[in-house]
Amino acid sequence: MDNLSELAQKLINFERESDLNDNEVAFGSHLSVERIHDIKSSNSVATSEETELLQRFMQSK
């Protein structure tokens, strides 16, 4: 996981600890499943708005 962004690592750990899948995170954060996949795989960098939505969702759980 060394080549993943900090957000991607947090998201992966959050899903493991919370027993959630990408669909549930996408629904809760109001992002598409495709964007969740891209962010987790570090294929693209999350925008500041996406980062805020994901962090807000992770803090709400």
N, CA, C and O of each residue as an XYZ file, in Angstrom:
244
protein
N       0.818     -1.202      0.000
C       0.000      0.000      0.000
C       0.853      1.253      0.000
O       0.329      2.353      0.177
N       2.129      1.113     -0.191
C       3.015      2.268     -0.164
C       2.745      3.259     -1.284
O       2.962      4.458     -1.111
N       2.275      2.777     -2.429
C       2.066      3.660     -3.565
C       0.686      4.305     -3.581
O       0.362      5.025     -4.526
N      -0.134      4.067     -2.562
C      -1.466      4.648     -2.498
C      -1.433      5.990     -1.786
O      -0.584      6.235     -0.929
N      -2.364      6.850     -2.152
C      -2.467      8.145     -1.484
C      -2.922      7.939     -0.040
O      -3.432      6.879      0.323
N      -2.732      8.952      0.753
C      -3.145      8.887      2.161
C      -4.657      8.674      2.257
O      -5.127      7.894      3.086
N      -5.413      9.370      1.406
C      -6.864      9.216      1.414
C      -7.260      7.790      1.029
O      -8.155      7.209      1.641
N      -6.606      7.234      0.029
C      -6.905      5.863     -0.399
C      -6.653      4.885      0.743
O      -7.464      3.991      0.981
N      -5.550      5.045      1.442
C      -5.236      4.162      2.565
C      -6.270      4.298      3.678
O      -6.707      3.300      4.251
N      -6.661      5.538      3.982
C      -7.677      5.762      5.017
C      -8.999      5.129      4.618
O      -9.683      4.521      5.442
N      -9.352      5.277      3.349
C     -10.613      4.737      2.858
C     -10.625      3.208      2.920
O     -11.619      2.613      3.337
N      -9.549      2.586      2.516
C      -9.445      1.129      2.560
C      -9.532      0.634      3.998
O     -10.263     -0.314      4.285
N      -8.794      1.266      4.901
C      -8.840      0.872      6.313
C     -10.223      1.103      6.909
O     -10.718      0.278      7.677
N     -10.845      2.220      6.558
C     -12.188      2.527      7.051
C     -13.181      1.454      6.619
O     -13.995      0.998      7.422
N     -13.118      1.050      5.348
C     -14.028      0.014      4.857
C     -13.818     -1.299      5.603
O     -14.785     -1.978      5.949
N     -12.571     -1.658      5.851
C     -12.279     -2.901      6.587
C     -12.825     -2.831      8.005
O     -13.509     -3.747      8.462
N     -12.519     -1.733      8.703
C     -12.915     -1.591     10.109
C     -14.423     -1.478     10.268
O     -14.980     -1.951     11.258
N     -15.087     -0.855      9.301
C     -16.529     -0.629      9.391
C     -17.331     -1.715      8.692
O     -18.561     -1.689      8.711
N     -16.639     -2.671      8.075
C     -17.291     -3.748      7.330
C     -18.244     -3.181      6.273
O     -19.400     -3.591      6.174
N     -17.731     -2.229      5.486
C     -18.496     -1.611      4.404
C     -17.846     -1.943      3.077
O     -16.653     -2.239      3.015
N     -18.636     -1.892      2.018
C     -18.080     -2.090      0.682
C     -18.132     -0.772     -0.094
O     -18.657      0.227      0.399
N     -17.593     -0.781     -1.290
C     -17.524      0.435     -2.096
C     -18.909      1.015     -2.390
O     -19.080      2.234     -2.416
N     -19.885      0.152     -2.608
C     -21.244      0.632     -2.879
C     -21.804      1.413     -1.703
O     -22.420      2.463     -1.884
N     -21.591      0.904     -0.503
C     -22.099      1.572      0.695
C     -21.386      2.902      0.932
O     -22.014      3.882      1.333
N     -20.092      2.937      0.688
C     -19.336      4.180      0.832
C     -19.783      5.189     -0.221
O     -19.939      6.374      0.072
N     -19.987      4.714     -1.442
C     -20.445      5.601     -2.514
C     -21.804      6.210     -2.160
O     -22.003      7.416     -2.304
N     -22.716      5.391     -1.707
C     -24.051      5.870     -1.342
C     -23.966      6.889     -0.206
O     -24.587      7.950     -0.264
N     -23.198      6.557      0.817
C     -23.099      7.429      1.979
C     -22.367      8.731      1.723
O     -22.658      9.744      2.359
N     -21.430      8.713      0.805
C     -20.632      9.915      0.529
C     -21.161     10.709     -0.658
O     -20.682     11.809     -0.933
N     -22.151     10.155     -1.365
C     -22.738     10.792     -2.553
C     -21.766     10.872     -3.722
O     -21.864     11.766     -4.562
N     -20.833      9.937     -3.770
C     -19.930      9.814     -4.912
C     -20.301      8.540     -5.669
O     -20.984      7.670     -5.129
N     -19.855      8.433     -6.900
C     -20.138      7.220     -7.667
C     -19.190      6.103     -7.233
O     -18.103      6.351     -6.710
N     -19.626      4.887     -7.463
C     -18.788      3.733     -7.158
C     -17.503      3.806     -7.989
O     -16.428      3.446     -7.509
N     -17.617      4.264     -9.214
C     -16.446      4.379    -10.084
C     -15.414      5.341     -9.494
O     -14.214      5.074     -9.556
N     -15.871      6.457     -8.922
C     -14.950      7.422     -8.303
C     -14.286      6.808     -7.074
O     -13.096      7.017     -6.842
N     -15.047      6.055     -6.291
C     -14.472      5.384     -5.123
C     -13.371      4.439     -5.578
O     -12.289      4.413     -4.990
N     -13.641      3.664     -6.622
C     -12.634      2.739     -7.157
C     -11.391      3.494     -7.626
O     -10.267      3.096     -7.321
N     -11.596      4.584     -8.367
C     -10.461      5.366     -8.877
C      -9.615      5.933     -7.742
O      -8.386      5.901     -7.799
N     -10.269      6.442     -6.728
C      -9.554      7.036     -5.591
C      -8.799      5.959     -4.816
O      -7.637      6.149     -4.456
N      -9.460      4.827     -4.562
C      -8.812      3.749     -3.810
C      -7.628      3.150     -4.555
O      -6.646      2.748     -3.931
N      -7.705      3.086     -5.866
C      -6.613      2.500     -6.643
C      -5.555      3.531     -7.009
O      -4.537      3.197     -7.615
N      -5.798      4.780     -6.642
C      -4.907      5.907     -6.962
C      -4.764      6.117     -8.471
O      -3.746      6.625     -8.942
N      -5.798      5.719     -9.225
C      -5.820      5.999    -10.661
C      -6.051      7.473    -10.924
O      -5.654      8.000    -11.963
N      -6.699      8.138     -9.969
C      -6.879      9.579    -10.064
C      -6.913     10.159     -8.659
O      -7.190      9.458     -7.685
N      -6.632     11.421     -8.575
C      -6.582     12.119     -7.287
C      -7.961     12.690     -6.985
O      -8.616     13.247     -7.866
N      -8.392     12.552     -5.759
C      -9.679     13.104     -5.342
C      -9.613     14.623     -5.324
O      -8.602     15.208     -4.936
N     -10.692     15.248     -5.742
C     -10.778     16.699     -5.649
C     -10.949     17.077     -4.183
O     -11.216     16.218     -3.342
N     -10.798     18.334     -3.886
C     -10.970     18.769     -2.496
C     -12.411     18.529     -2.041
O     -12.646     18.199     -0.878
N     -13.364     18.692     -2.940
C     -14.764     18.440     -2.594
C     -14.997     16.948     -2.318
O     -15.688     16.596     -1.362
N     -14.431     16.085     -3.139
C     -14.562     14.643     -2.920
C     -13.899     14.225     -1.616
O     -14.439     13.408     -0.870
N     -12.738     14.783     -1.348
C     -12.035     14.481     -0.101
C     -12.885     14.881      1.094
O     -12.992     14.133      2.066
N     -13.484     16.052      1.021
C     -14.332     16.533      2.117
C     -15.545     15.628      2.307
O     -15.901     15.300      3.439
N     -16.185     15.221      1.207
C     -17.346     14.327      1.299
C     -16.964     12.998      1.928
O     -17.685     12.486      2.785
N     -15.842     12.437      1.511
C     -15.399     11.157      2.070
C     -15.025     11.277      3.533
O     -15.377     10.412      4.334
N     -14.320     12.332      3.891
C     -13.926     12.514      5.294
C     -15.150     12.731      6.172
O     -15.227     12.207      7.283
N     -16.098     13.499      5.676
C     -17.333     13.733      6.442
C     -18.080     12.420      6.652
O     -18.584     12.154      7.742
N     -18.149     11.606      5.608
C     -18.826     10.310      5.727
C     -18.097      9.409      6.719
O     -18.731      8.793      7.576
N     -16.771      9.325      6.613
C     -16.015      8.456      7.513
C     -16.147      8.903      8.966
O     -16.166      8.065      9.868
N     -16.236     10.195      9.202
C     -16.370     10.699     10.569
C     -17.768     10.452     11.124
O     -17.952     10.399     12.340
N     -18.750     10.301     10.244
C     -20.125     10.102     10.702
C     -20.393      8.683     11.165
O     -21.416      8.418     11.796
N     -19.492      7.774     10.860
C     -19.678      6.354     11.229
C     -19.022      6.023     12.532
O     -19.084      4.879     12.982
